[in-house]
């Protein structure tokens, strides 16, 4: 399963947002929202309607470093870690 991670880090406040998405469409929509807020100079406000709410004022968003990462687990790494755990027993 591929995981998509976004991290927003501010110089003064540290990591102000970090989340991992398993659905690539949700990740793309969230990235589009972040990009739109930066370009249009709006605050980033997002609520999923249930249990997730975020609000980052534009002045802090524009001064942040935003890093994304896509990780696809490799079967070789999976079996390598299993073998290493068996060897260390």
C-alpha positions in Angstrom: 0.0 0.0 0.0 1.4 3.4 -1.0 1.4 6.1 1.6 1.5 9.9 0.8 2.9 12.1 3.5 2.8 15.9 3.9 4.7 17.9 6.5 4.4 21.6 7.1 7.2 22.9 9.3 7.5 26.5 10.5 10.8 28.0 11.7 9.3 29.4 14.9 6.5 26.9 15.7 8.2 23.7 14.5 6.0 21.0 12.8 2.6 22.6 12.6 1.0 19.8 10.5 2.0 16.3 9.4 -0.3 13.6 8.1 -0.1 10.5 6.0 -2.8 9.7 3.4 -3.4 6.2 2.0 -5.8 7.5 -0.7 -3.9 9.3 -3.5 -7.0 11.3 -4.5 -7.5 12.7 -1.0 -3.8 13.5 -0.9 -4.0 15.3 -4.3 -7.0 17.3 -3.2 -5.3 18.3 0.1 -2.2 19.4 -1.8 -4.3 21.4 -4.2 -6.0 23.1 -1.2 -2.6 24.0 0.3 -1.3 25.3 -3.0 -4.4 27.3 -3.6 -4.1 29.0 -0.2 -0.5 29.9 -0.9 -1.2 31.3 -4.4 -4.4 33.1 -3.4 -3.0 34.4 -0.1 -5.8 32.7 1.9 -5.7 31.0 5.3 -5.6 27.2 5.1 -8.8 25.9 6.8 -10.0 22.4 6.3 -12.6 20.3 8.1 -13.5 16.8 7.0 -17.0 16.9 8.6 -16.1 14.4 11.3 -13.0 14.5 13.4 -10.3 16.5 11.5 -9.9 20.3 11.5 -6.9 22.5 10.7 -6.5 26.2 10.4 -3.2 27.8 9.5 -3.1 31.6 8.8 -1.6 32.5 5.5 1.3 34.5 7.1 2.5 31.3 8.8 1.8 29.1 5.9 3.9 31.2 3.5 6.8 31.2 5.9 6.7 27.4 6.3 8.6 24.6 4.6 6.2 22.1 3.0 7.6 18.6 2.2 5.7 15.8 0.6 6.8 12.2 0.2 5.3 9.1 -1.5 6.4 5.8 -0.1 5.7 2.4 -1.7 6.7 -0.5 0.5 9.1 -2.8 -1.2 8.6 -6.6 -0.7 12.4 -7.0 -0.5 12.5 -4.6 2.5 9.6 -6.5 4.1 11.3 -9.9 3.9 14.7 -8.4 4.8 13.3 -7.1 8.0 11.6 -10.4 8.7 14.9 -12.3 8.1 16.8 -9.8 10.3 14.3 -10.3 13.2 14.7 -14.1 12.9 18.5 -13.9 12.9 18.6 -11.7 16.0 16.5 -14.2 18.0 
